[in-house]
Structure formats: C-alpha cells, structure tokens
Amino acid sequence: MKPYYEIIRDLREDHDLRQSQIAQLLKTTQQVYSRYEKGQNEIPLRHLITLAKFYNVSLDYIAGLITEKKPLE
C-alpha cells in the first residue's frame, strides 16, 4: 500500500502541475505543500478533500485504501 504523500505527488505529476499551483489551490505555501508530499507534515483533512475534488478521485484512493482511481460520485 502506497502512503498518501506519494499518491498526492503522483496525482500532481500526472496532471503536469507544479507544487506551487497546488499550494495556491490549498491556500498555503509551496514549502508547506512540499512537506506534505515528503511526508514530513500531516496534510489536513480539508486539504485532502480539496485534492480529491480537484483530481476527481475518492478519498479512499488518496488514503491508499484502494488502488483504482474511482471518480467522485
């Protein structure tokens, strides 16, 4: 099972986005977002929800509980 911080990095890279762009979406700094992707800081649930909506994937996918990128319903 992949940790969530690797999954959010993979999602960002799959969409050809920079950390600064996602940081702006989450209303945080690039440095803070970088720490989320490295697993140095826990990402708040509100940010995980925002990312799930943005990437149109389930929270279960981001959490690493499932491997299929199911769209939000």
N, C-alpha and C positions, 0 to 999 in steps of 0.2 A: 504494500500500500504506500503510495506516494504521499509525502506530507503536503499540507495545504500551501505552504510557501513556494514549493516547486510548481504546484498546479497554477497558482496565480501568475507566476513568472512565465510558464508555458503559454497560458492564455494570452498574456500581453504580447509575447513574442509571435504567437500565431496570428495576431492581428496587426503585426508590424507597428506597434506603438512603443513610445519611449516611456520610461518611468515617470518623467515629468508630466506627461499627458495624463497618466492615470492618477498621479498625485493631485493634479488640478481637479480632476473629476471628484476625488475624495476630499477635496479642500484641505489638503495637507501639503507638506513639502516633499520634494524628490528624495531628500535624505531620509526622512521618516519612512516613506514608501520603500526605499531601498532596504531598510532594516526589516520591513515586513517580508520582503522577498528572500532575504537571507535567513529568516527565522530568528533574528536577534530580538525582535519585538513581536508580541502577540498583536494580531490585527483585530480591531474591534468588530463586533458582530455587525454593527451598522455599515461598516465598510465592506464586509463580506456580502451583505445583502445588496449593496450598491453594485458591486462587481458581478454578482450573479445576474442581476437585471441587465447590466450593461452588456455582458457577454452572452446573455440568454442561455444560461446553464443553471442547473439546480444547485442549491447549497450542498446537497449530498455529494455532488461531483467535486465541488471545490474542497469539501472536507475530506475527500479521498475515500468516501464510503462506497461509492460506485465508480465504475470506470467508463461508463457510457455518458456522453455529453447530452443528456436529455434536456430539451428546451423547457423553459418555464411554462407552466400551464395556468 
